[in-house]
């Protein structure tokens, strides 16, 4: 085993890796950008080294800087986590040249499986079913072990193939996954814009514009098989995960095992995954992703193979009792796997919810800000030691009170895992944990996750990859209680009361009794008129004792208050004249404003050009998400205030509009 290891990542996965290293007695070395100098993952490690400025290209995505840091720290190995450099063959290649072990597959297997065209050829050679499609090469005639970078398809070739297929079809980036460079095309009229957007995302994420196109299996289930292989010829699978609850091709809730996979299908899927790994010469932990017919899951097809640890690996750890990071380390150190296939036993159920910094009420736009309050839910014994603690609730988090959530990196803040003896118990544990989690500052999807868990389709396990899209606004947290603004006003006023003198009190004291109090507050949906009727207390009777009706958190340094009730979205209030930046962000008349902080990646129209209602004028990218800023009405562009490549803040004016076209 190694004595010192560098973690080439940030956030919750870096914290999680450090936890296993501490248990094994391995010294951990964190790396950080200027934006992360005080981050939780830095404090979780034994040592920390600066990589560079905030932009990922100059820090976490720099192979040279990561390897230099490893050598400077005396680390014997590098663990890439997931994202960033975890699937870039340049990193394991550079590590090998520097004499540093890489915790993951070799560069050849990584390159082979990271290319979707090549990976599809490997799957076919291994006997794994694949979907009909066009990949830019005759994969039937290629030797998988000898594949090089394959030529890409032109837009014309893709269009010609799609014209002869039953729609919808799926465009996919050839050089990577994670939902980037992926578009579902439901009509031929959508194809040109979808091709442009998919290629743009592919270049931004992978530096490679190549696309492939496949038949899109509508209403399918997304299943995946966890495997691990050592350098001694041993390869086993650790069961499947159900990942069908997705939004924009990004997983939201995952579970293990799948509610539709029995022992026979599990063995078939596992055997297919192991065969694919052997065909590719794969070593270390990996995941084979499959797409399956919703009604006949025994009909499954190869989707892709991820040559790294997955975000959702905790649910597999819970039901197998294994620490996947420990297994990765032992394999990378040259050890044989400590168990055989017959030793793998699945017990219980685990469900994970991803907590993102985003605003569900604003189309899931990324959210930024400082975490003003953070408290994890209490743990309840689950009865099985996973090496990560024995509990029905597990939190993998990368934030704490005071953490700054910016727009430079992925918006995932934490993962909450609920476990139990069966699926119903695991769902209940996750729901309880989310209700107890306090994470205030940036907007989050916590209340949305609870609303999703309450859906009958989720409870019954009748889910597929299109469910969240079909449900749309049906999945919504409970609305803000009408008393909440009054409660906020009462609390804000109470915070300013200096003493007992009724002349100093903020309740409009008079000889005839307290008068109703009215004020304008800045809330989550703009300004709201709040009134406290005379004599109303913001409390409730419970068990014979008067208790607060809501949990209240005061925001340091601002005078604002947050009110939580465990189900609805947390609500922030301040006096409106003191907190204008929380007025809802309405755009000035005649202007288009940035809906989120990020980078301008395209400006579609210039001054003097006529535009139609709904026409895309600017495209902004933030936290791996693109948003098209559209013209609200027909008119003429008067002035463009930004250019491609510029950083913008939420609410910043992008375009000034002239008179409406007439």
Secondary structure, 3 states (H helix, E strand, C coil): CCCEEEECCCHHHHHHHHHHHHHHCCEEEEEEEHHHCCCHHHHHCCEEEEEECCCHHHCCCCHHHHHHHHHHHCCCEEECCCCCCCCCHHHHHHHHHHCCEEECCCHHHHHHHHCHHHHHHHHHHCCCCECCEECCCCHHHCCHHHCCCCCCCCHHHHHHHHHCCCCCEEEEECCCCCCCCCEEECCHHHHHHHHHHHHHHHHHHHCCCCEEEEECCCCEEEEEEEEEECCCCCEEEEEEEEEEEEECCEEEEEEECCCCCCHHHHHHHHHHHHHHHHHHCCCEEEEEEEEEECCCCCCEEEEEEECCCCCCHHHHHHHHCCCHHHHHHHHHCCCCCCCCHHHCCCCCEEEEEEEEEEEHHHCCEECCEECCEEECCCCCCCCCCCCCCCCCEEEEECCCCCCEECCCCCCEEEEEEEEECCHHHHHHHHHHHHHHCEEECCCECHHHHHHHHCCHHHHHCCCCCCHHHHHHHHCCCCCCCCCHHHHHHHHHHHHCCCCCCCCCCCCCCCCCCCCCEEEEEEECCEEEEEEECCCCCCCEEECCEEECCCEEEECCCCCCEEEECCCCCCEEEEEHHHCHHHCCCCCCCCEEECCCCEEEEEECCCCCCEECCCCEEEEEEECCEEEEEECCCCEEEEEECCCCCCEECCCCEEEEECCCCC
